[in-house]
Amino acid sequence: MKKNKFKMGDLITLSAAGRNLSSNWAHKKDMGIIVQISSNYENPYQIRWIHSKWQRAAWYKQYELKFAKPDKK
């Protein structure tokens, strides 16, 4: 069984690979929270996006996501 990189409650953004997918166009500059992790190995991470106009959570693969980093100011 593959170990999960992320855990519930982690703040994430799309990785470079995730931003390049046309299906993720609405979340390219958004930040999200992992709300569920499933044993579905195809798309195990359910994300609730913070600034999205879309109110439903969506499922993502691990390579599409990365940990969010704080702004450098």
Secondary structure, 3 states (H helix, E strand, C coil): CCCCCCCCCCEEEECHHHHCCHHHHHHCCCCEEEEEECCCCCCCEEEEECCCCCCCCEEECHHHEEECCCCCC
